[in-house]
Structure formats: structure tokens, C-alpha cells
Amino acid sequence: MARHHEPSILLPLLLITLFLMSGKEVLASRHLLETTLPTVPELPKVELPPLPTLPTLPKFELPPLPKVELPPLPHVPTLQEPQLPTLPKPELPTVPHVPALEKPELPKPTLPTIPTLPKDIPFPSLSPPHSTTSP
């Protein structure tokens, strides 16, 4: 079976461990601040030889292309527009006059009235009504 440690024992151990760890870092950083570093001699700068220059190449020129003469386009004759025969306009018979009919008058609709509710409406309740007199 697993054994559970008391948390009251673990907390002081944790605090002691953190305290011991932080003390070493402070001492190490003070030691670094107090020590002096040796001077490093400067190295001489190296001079590089100049880069070789590339020879310039002559520009390559393409020979001009010969001009090609195109043959003239064949002449297409224009066609005359076809003439359509004109059609005679048919004469339509006149429309006979129809007398206007009288519009019948419709009776105006009457809207039904909404009944009014009484002002004192008893509210339903699950509890019995409160009595004003004591028994």
C-alpha cells in the first residue's frame, strides 16, 4: 500500500532546499564581479588580396531577320442586301363601343367591438385567502 507523507513535513524541507540553493548563486555572482579578466591581445587585421576582375565579353548581336512579304489579301466582293417584298398592312375592324358598367356600391364593413374586461379580476391562488380576523 502507498504511504502518504504529512504535508507539514514537506513544506519545511522545500523551504530549506530553496534557501540553500539561492545562497550559492549569490556567492558565485559576487565572485564573478570581483575577479578581473585577463586582457586579450588584439589580433592583427588580415589584408585580403583584391578580387580578380572578370574579362568583359563582347555583346552578342543577333542577325536581323529577313522581312517576309505577305501576299495581298484576296478581294471579297460585297453582296447586295436582299430586298424583301413589302407586305400589305391588314386593316383591322374597329372595336365596338362597350358602355361602361356602373360599379355596385359595397356596404362598409363594421368591425366587431372588443369587449372590455372588468377592472377587478380575482387572481387564482394556490394558498387559501388571508384572513383579517384571528380565531
C-alpha positions in Angstrom: 0.0 0.0 0.0 1.1 3.5 -0.7 2.2 5.6 2.2 1.2 9.2 2.4 3.5 11.8 3.9 2.3 14.6 6.0 2.3 17.9 4.2 3.5 19.6 7.3 6.9 17.8 6.9 7.3 18.6 3.2 6.9 22.3 3.4 9.9 23.0 5.7 12.0 20.7 3.6 11.1 22.6 0.5 11.8 26.0 2.1 15.2 24.8 3.3 16.1 23.5 -0.1 15.2 26.7 -1.8 17.1 28.7 0.8 20.3 26.7 0.3 20.1 26.9 -3.5 19.7 30.6 -3.6 22.7 31.2 -1.3 25.2 29.6 -3.7 24.1 31.7 -6.7 24.6 34.9 -4.8 28.2 33.9 -3.8 29.0 32.8 -7.3 27.8 36.1 -8.8 29.8 38.1 -6.2 32.9 36.0 -7.1 32.4 36.8 -10.8 32.1 40.5 -10.1 35.3 40.7 -8.0 37.5 38.8 -10.5 39.3 40.6 -13.2 39.5 39.2 -16.7 42.9 39.0 -18.4 43.4 41.3 -21.3 43.2 39.7 -24.7 45.8 41.0 -27.2 44.4 42.4 -30.4 44.9 40.3 -33.4 46.4 42.0 -36.5 43.9 42.6 -39.2 44.4 40.5 -42.3 44.5 42.2 -45.6 42.8 40.3 -48.3 44.1 40.3 -51.9 42.0 42.2 -54.4 39.4 40.1 -56.2 40.3 39.2 -59.8 38.5 41.1 -62.4 36.5 39.2 -65.0 37.2 39.9 -68.6 34.5 41.8 -70.4 32.8 39.7 -73.1 31.6 41.3 -76.4 27.9 41.8 -76.7 26.3 39.1 -78.8 24.1 40.5 -81.5 21.5 38.5 -83.4 21.5 38.9 -87.1 18.4 40.7 -88.3 15.6 38.6 -89.6 14.7 38.9 -93.2 11.4 40.7 -93.8 8.8 38.5 -95.3 6.4 40.0 -97.8 2.9 38.8 -97.3 0.7 38.3 -100.4 -2.2 40.7 -100.6 -5.5 39.5 -99.3 -8.0 38.4 -101.9 -10.7 40.8 -102.6 -14.1 39.7 -101.3 -16.9 41.2 -103.4 -19.6 42.9 -101.4 -23.0 41.4 -101.7 -26.1 43.4 -102.2 -28.6 43.3 -99.4 -31.6 41.2 -100.4 -34.8 43.2 -100.9 -37.7 41.8 -99.1 -41.1 42.3 -100.6 -43.3 44.7 -98.7 -46.3 43.1 -97.1 -49.6 45.0 -97.3 -50.9 46.2 -93.9 -54.1 44.4 -92.9 -57.0 46.7 -92.0 -58.3 45.7 -88.6 -62.0 46.1 -87.9 -62.9 48.8 -85.4 -63.7 47.7 -81.9 -67.3 48.2 -81.0 -68.0 50.7 -78.2 -69.0 49.0 -74.9 -70.8 51.2 -72.5 -69.2 51.5 -69.1 -70.9 49.5 -66.3 -71.9 51.1 -63.1 -69.9 50.0 -60.1 -72.0 48.5 -57.4 -71.5 50.1 -54.0 -70.4 47.7 -51.4 -71.6 48.1 -47.8 -68.9 49.3 -45.5 -67.7 46.5 -43.2 -68.3 47.1 -39.5 -65.5 45.9 -37.2 -66.5 43.8 -34.2 -66.0 45.6 -30.9 -63.6 44.1 -28.4 -65.3 43.5 -25.0 -63.8 45.3 -22.1 -62.5 43.4 -19.2 -63.6 44.2 -15.7 -61.0 46.1 -13.6 -61.4 43.8 -10.5 -60.3 40.4 -11.7 -59.7 37.8 -9.0 -56.2 36.3 -9.3 -56.1 32.5 -8.8 -54.0 31.4 -5.9 -52.9 28.0 -4.6 -52.9 29.3 -1.0 -56.1 30.0 1.0 -57.0 33.7 1.2 -55.5 35.6 4.1 -57.9 36.2 6.9 -58.0 39.5 8.6 -59.6 38.2 11.8 -57.8 36.0 14.2 -59.6 32.9 15.5 
